[in-house]
Structure formats: structure tokens, C-alpha cells
Amino acid sequence: MTLLYKAAGKIRGDEILPLNQLRHRYPDVYEREVRKYDGRPERLATPVYPLGCGWADVVFLSPVHPAPIFEAMQESGRIGPVVIDYWTLDAGLLDPADTCILLKRHDPEMKPQPPEDYIPYSPAAAAGLSTPTERALHRLRNLDATEPLYPWADIPHILHRGSIPVALFRTAAGDRVSG
């Protein structure tokens, strides 16, 4: 089974919602989550070409376990030891018609990424991207004091259009997540 990862967090309701749905259903949660885009609000309008929607219409998942990413950031000295709290999702539970993969290349000048950086989703494709590249880890290990902390900047993204039931997620210990 191929696993996908999502940062664990306090949720409301029984679905993981994209930002645009959060705005209408839980405006206070939306205000908290949209702060991630302070200084770059144009990112919210980025097209997700294969899904016919925008950045704020998708739920983000990662095919890469968070541990090596945060270990590399710790090696840079930019963060201290971190307890990583995450949820997992069986990659086979997502409908490929509502899901795609965005190959991320850390290139601050590339806004938005071109359509060819989006590839079709399948559990096998996600499994093939489950190891962070040495280039990505090198960047994280060598962050200087002025660089923004974007841990996922060059880690592939799994983008799912619409909500995902919370009941499909498991904690790191394997327990069912409840909303």
C-alpha cells in the first residue's frame, strides 16, 4: 500500500476541505489557514490545469514522509528538534479523475508552474515519488538565515479537487482520525 501524508491538525467537521470550501463553511478556520499565503496571495489563483480548478480548490497531500524533510531543515540550524504529527491516507482511495501530481521544482521565478509539470495521478506514480530528491534535501540542509522556510517547495504535491472524508485518514500510530 502506498501512503500519502498530510500534516495533522485540529479540524472541524468530517471532511478535509480545500480553502475555497473552508471560506464558506468555516470562515474562522479559513482566516487561520489563508495566512500561509500572506505576501503571496496570487498563489491562491494558480491554475491546477488537469483538474480545471485553482490552488484554493484542492487538498494538498505529499507522497514523501515528512521526517527526512524536517531532519534536513534541522541540519541547517533553522529549526530545532520537531515532533512531526501527520496523518496518512491510502493512495488507492483517491479517484484519479479528481487528483493529479504536481512535480515541484524550487524555482521562485516560476509562477505559476507550467502545465507540463502536472502529471496524471496513480498510486504507482505517487509511490515512485516517495523519496525526496537529493537536490531538495541539499536545499533544506543549506538554508541560510534569510531564506523563507518552505519545506515542501521542491517536494511533489498530490492535489485532490474537493474534500476528502476525515474517516479515510489514519494517525501516525495507525488509528482512525476523527473530526
LORO-513854 format. One record per residue (C-alpha): residue in three letters; y, z, x negated. Coordinates in steps of 0.05 Angstrom, whole numbers, padded with zeros to 5 digits, always signed. Layout:
LORO-513854
ALAYZX/...
This chain:
LORO-513854
MET+00000+00000+00000/THR+00069-00019-00026/LEU+00122+00034-00015/LEU+00196+00025-00004/TYR+00246+00081-00018/LYS+00306+00109+00018/ALA+00349+00169-00001/ALA+00331+00227+00043/GLY+00388+00256+00083/LYS+00409+00291+00145/ILE+00402+00243+00203/ARG+00417+00245+00276/GLY+00372+00213+00328/ASP+00305+00179+00318/GLU+00327+00117+00281/ILE+00357+00099+00214/LEU+00417+00058+00234/PRO+00460+00007+00197/LEU+00534+00024+00191/ASN+00557-00020+00248/GLN+00509+00016+00296/LEU+00529+00084+00268/ARG+00602+00068+00282/HIS+00588+00064+00357/ARG+00532+00115+00365/TYR+00554+00170+00316/PRO+00626+00158+00294/ASP+00628+00222+00252/VAL+00566+00201+00213/TYR+00596+00132+00205/GLU+00660+00162+00175/ARG+00619+00201+00124/GLU+00575+00141+00105/VAL+00630+00088+00102/ARG+00665+00129+00047/LYS+00615+00098-00001/TYR+00657+00035+00006/ASP+00725+00067-00009/GLY+00761+00020-00055/ARG+00716-00039-00037/PRO+00719-00046+00039/GLU+00710-00122+00034/ARG+00637-00107+00015/LEU+00623-00089+00087/ALA+00636-00161+00108/THR+00589-00191+00056/PRO+00543-00241+00089/VAL+00468-00229+00088/TYR+00453-00303+00092/PRO+00379-00305+00112/LEU+00388-00253+00167/GLY+00451-00283+00197/CYS+00489-00217+00194/GLY+00533-00177+00148/TRP+00525-00120+00099/ALA+00542-00067+00152/ASP+00487-00094+00198/VAL+00428-00077+00152/VAL+00390-00016+00129/PHE+00381-00013+00054/LEU+00316+00004+00021/SER+00292-00001-00051/PRO+00226-00026-00079/VAL+00239+00018-00140/HIS+00222+00092-00143/PRO+00287+00130-00156/ALA+00261+00173-00213/PRO+00269+00122-00271/ILE+00338+00103-00246/PHE+00364+00175-00246/GLU+00328+00192-00311/ALA+00365+00134-00344/MET+00432+00159-00317/GLN+00416+00228-00343/GLU+00403+00199-00412/SER+00473+00170-00410/GLY+00500+00241-00403/ARG+00538+00222-00340/ILE+00495+00266-00295/GLY+00455+00329-00305/PRO+00384+00342-00281/VAL+00375+00318-00210/VAL+00325+00336-00156/ILE+00310+00270-00124/ASP+00298+00274-00049/TYR+00273+00210-00019/TRP+00232+00181+00037/THR+00181+00127+00034/LEU+00163+00071+00081/ASP+00101+00028+00080/ALA+00128-00042+00064/GLY+00078-00073+00112/LEU+00114-00041+00171/LEU+00175-00085+00166/ASP+00179-00152+00202/PRO+00194-00207+00150/ALA+00236-00243+00203/ASP+00285-00184+00202/THR+00280-00168+00128/CYS+00299-00202+00062/ILE+00305-00184-00011/LEU+00370-00187-00049/LEU+00360-00197-00123/LYS+00415-00155-00154/ARG+00449-00175-00219/HIS+00501-00126-00243/ASP+00559-00173-00245/PRO+00624-00142-00220/GLU+00656-00211-00215/MET+00603-00238-00168/LYS+00628-00223-00097/PRO+00590-00238-00055/GLN+00525-00258-00087/PRO+00505-00329-00074/PRO+00453-00348-00021/GLU+00401-00364-00074/ASP+00399-00290-00094/TYR+00367-00275-00026/ILE+00292-00287-00023/PRO+00241-00281+00033/TYR+00212-00212+00044/SER+00139-00195+00040/PRO+00103-00132+00017/ALA+00076-00171-00042/ALA+00145-00194-00063/ALA+00170-00122-00058/ALA+00112-00097-00100/GLY+00130-00149-00153/LEU+00200-00118-00158/SER+00178-00045-00161/THR+00193-00035-00235/PRO+00266-00032-00256/THR+00284-00084-00309/GLU+00297-00061-00380/ARG+00367-00091-00372/ALA+00381-00046-00312/LEU+00355+00016-00347/HIS+00394-00001-00410/ARG+00458-00006-00370/LEU+00445+00062-00338/ARG+00427+00095-00403/ASN+00491+00070-00435/LEU+00543+00084-00381/ASP+00609+00105-00411/ALA+00655+00158-00382/THR+00698+00107-00345/GLU+00644+00065-00310/PRO+00630+00078-00237/LEU+00562+00108-00222/TYR+00528+00052-00185/PRO+00454+00069-00195/TRP+00429+00011-00152/ALA+00477-00042-00179/ASP+00423-00084-00211/ILE+00362-00060-00173/PRO+00334-00107-00120/HIS+00352-00087-00049/ILE+00307-00094+00012/LEU+00354-00109+00070/HIS+00329-00098+00142/ARG+00371-00123+00200/GLY+00376-00069+00253/SER+00349+00001+00259/ILE+00283+00030+00233/PRO+00248+00086+00271/VAL+00250+00151+00232/ALA+00177+00164+00251/LEU+00157+00107+00203/PHE+00183+00145+00142/ARG+00148+00198+00101/THR+00177+00251+00055/ALA+00161+00251-00019/ALA+00105+00300-00002/GLY+00076+00252+00050/ASP+00099+00289+00113/ARG+00128+00252+00172/VAL+00204+00252+00174/SER+00234+00278+00239/GLY+00304+00265+00267/
